[in-house]
Every structure is written in structure tokens, then in C-alpha cells.
Amino acid sequence: MWRLFAVCLLVGCGKADPVAQCNDLLSQYCARAVDCGFSASMPSCLADLKTSLDCNRAVSVSKDYDTCLNQLATYSCGVLSNGTTLNIPQSCAATLTLK
């Protein structure tokens, strides 16, 4: 699942500090994963994500970045879940460009 998340975030265009924005996006995703019961803790979720997504490689974010963060924060667990995993909103697909 984490690899799918990383693959979904590979294209986009830009804002000022994409490395920080990438880390913020991962943190928001993990906060929701913990809230919705799909991850035991923030540290374990972030560690899992960072094995397949290196934010130090982020070079830009798409115009949908803010929408993505907002939807991750406000969508219910039922909307974000397929029953076994936490899915990213459509606005989050192709949010990051990595070098």
C-alpha cells in the first residue's frame, strides 16, 4: 500500500519548499491513518512511508497540494477507507514530483 501511495505522487508542479511540503503531506496522511485505525502510531507509519518515498527527492508540488491536505484532514475515515487501508483522495494523486 505504501508503494502505491508513493507511485501516485510522482508528478506535479510547484510551490516553494517541496521537501517540507512532502514531509507535511506524509505527516497528514499518517495522522489520518492513526486516527482511522490503519496504523499503530505516527512513527511507525512515517517509517513505513519513508521506505518507499524519500522527501529529500521532492522538487515540486502540484496545484492540488492544498486541496489534498484539506481533504486528508477533513474527509471521514469512511470516505478515506476501502475497509482495509486508508486511501488517498483523488486530489493527492500526482501531488509530488521527485527527482
Secondary structure by P-SEA (a helix, b strand, c coil): caaaaaaaccbbbbcccaaaaaaaaaaaaaaaaaaacccccaaaaaaaaaaccccccccccccaaaaaaaaaacccccccccccccccccccccccccc
